[in-house]
């Protein structure tokens, strides 16, 4: 599993940089929707509907975030995080937020904090502009409904969208039918370009997305996948994160 591979390379970096035995306390907490995303133009975000939470890990003054559907608080040493079994969304979220904070602390990544207010709209427009420039006329499969991204991409591309939220499935959102995540493989096979939510590393669907996307151009979006994208060279589109 990719998340287990990430744990191994993260821990090697912890040891290499001499912070394994340093007195570092990792604190993880859930952010309010206002703290996480502010007041965006669109209101269909899972954060604002209570379907997801954004948790934030802090290592001294360095922060890393992750989207989760099982928010939890945590306080402990880096080794305590290392020893967490990655068998639940809750534990995977704590781990991923901590890894993102670690890589921020080590100066390896610097865009681990979610954008707020009009940031998601600006980011979505930039994603659409870049993909339109690089892949004009492509069919794009979006894995994970994000309203601003769907709005801007649907204006320029043929798209299909898969999502896990049963309240979205089968409904038309931003002019596009939202299909079940169970059709992700079919959506990916149909597409030329795959744009997947980085929170797939937390909900444990990332391995199947990567496997199904072989031969396709694959991009991830969001802050959750910050460190993993850096470590394994995945394409990440996240223009307004800080």
N, C-alpha and C positions, 0 to 999 in steps of 0.2 A: 504494500500500500504506500502511496506517495507520502501520506502524512507521517508514516513511520520512517521513511527515508529522510524527510525533513527533520524529524527529531534527531536522527543520527548526525546529520551535518550541522545542525544547530548546536548540539552538545559539543561537537569537535571545535566549533568556533568559541564556545564558552571556555573550554579548556585552553585553547590556543591563545586567547586574549587575557588569560589569567584572572577571569572573574568567577571561576567555579567556587573558590573558597573566600571570595570577597564578601563582606557582609552586605548583601543586597537583598532587600525585601521586595518581592513582587506583590503589588496590590491590584486586584481586579474588581471593578465595580460596574454596575449598569448605569448608563447615562439616561437622563430623561430625553424625550423626543426633541425638546427645545435645545438641550445641550448637544444632541447628536446631529440634528439636521436643521435646526432653526425653524424658519417659516418659509418653506419652498412654495413656488407658484402652484404646483400640482399637489393634490392631497391624497393620491392613491398609493403613496409609499407604504410598504409594510410597517415601517417604523411608526407612522402616524396612525395606522389602523390597529396597532397593538399586536400584529402578527410576528414581528421580530423585535429584537432589542439590539442595541449596540453596546457592547461591553468594552471597557478600556483598561488596559494593563499599564501600570506605571513602574518604571525603574528609575529611581531618582527623578530627574526632570524629563525623562524620555517616555513617550507614550506610544502605545500600539493598540489598535482596535480590531474588533471582529464582530460580524453579524451573527446572531444566534437566535434560536427559537426556544432555548432553555437557558435564560440568563441566570448567572450565579455570581456570588461574591467569593473572593479568595484572597488569602494573605499567606505568604510563605516564601521560602528560599527558592532559588532557581532549581535546585535539586528536587525540591518538593514537586515542582511542575513537571520535571523530567519523569518522576515516578507516577504521575497520574496515568491510569489506564485510558487509552484513547478509544473507549468503547461507548461513548455517549456524545451527543451534540454539546452537552454542558461541558464535559472535560475537553473535548476538541476545541471548543470556543476559548476556554481559559488558556489552553496551550498555544493556540494560534495568536491570540492577543499578546501573550507573553513573548513569543518568538518575534512578532513584529516590533514590540517594545525593545527587545534585545538588539535587533538589527538597527533600530533607530539609535540606541545607546552607543553602539559600536561605530556609528557613522556610515553604515552600509546602505541604508535607505533613508529617505527624508520626506516621504509622502505617505504617512501612516494615519493621518487624522482626516476623517470624513469632512467633505465640504458642506457648507450650510447655506440657507436662504436661497439665493438664485444660483448657487454653485452647481447643483445637479442639472439645472437647465442649461447652463453654460457648457458644462462638461459634455452633456448629450449632444449639443450642437457641434462641438468640436469633434466628437467621435464620428458623427455623421459626415462632417466635412472631410475628415481624414480618410475614412473608408470610401467615400465617393471619389476622392482624388486618386486613391491607390487601386480601387477595385470597382470602377464604374460598371453598372449593370449587373452586379453580382446578386445572387440570392443569399439572404442572410438568415440563418437560424439563431434565434435568441433563446438562450436557456436561462430562465429566471426573469419574470416580468419586472421591468423598471419603467415607469410611465414616461419619463422624459426621453429616454433612449428610444422607446417604441415610437413615440410621437415623431421624433426627428428622423429616424431611419425609415419609417413608413412613407415619408414624403419623397424619399430618394431611391428606395429599393423595394423589391418584393421581399417580404419577410414572413416568417412564421415564429410563433412564440410558445414555448412550453413553460409551465409553472407548477409549483407544488401546492399552492394555496387553493383549496377546494372552492373557496368563494369566488375565485377568478376563473376557474376552469369552465369552459363552455360559454363564457360571456365575452362580449365585444368591448374591449377597452382601448381607448385612443384610436378607434376605428379598426382594430385588429382582433380577430378571434383568438382567445387565449386557450391553448390546448393543454392537455394533461401532460405532466412530466413523464408519464408512462410512454408517451410518444416521442420522447427526446431523441431516441435513436433514429426514428423515421424522419424527424425534423432535420437532424444532422445529415442524414443521407440525402435529403432533398436539397440541402444548402450547398453553396460554394464557400461561404464564410460562416464560421461559428463564433458567436459572441456569448460567452457564458459568465454567469455571476461567480465572483471569487468566493462567495460563501459556500460554494460546492465543496470546498475543502473541509468545512465544518459539518455540513449535512451528509458527508460521506458519499457524494455522487461524483466527485471529480475524476476518479479512476475510470469509471464507465464513460464519462464524457470524453476524456482524452483518448480512450481506446476507440470509441465510435468515430472520433474526429480524425483518425489517421488518414492522411492524404488530403485533408482540408487545411485551410488556413484558420488557426484557432487563436482567438483573443479572449482574455478575461477582463472583467471590469470590477472596480471597487477596491477598498482599502484592505479587506480581509486577506487578500492574496499577496500583499506587498512583499513580504520576505520570501515566500515560496517562489514568486515570479522572479525575484532577483536571484535566488539560489539556483533555480533550474532553468532559467532563460526563457520563461514563458512570456508571450506578448501580453502586455497589460495596458489597458486604456483607462486612465484615471487622471484627468487633466487638472482638476481643481482641488485635489487633496493637498493637505499641508503637512 
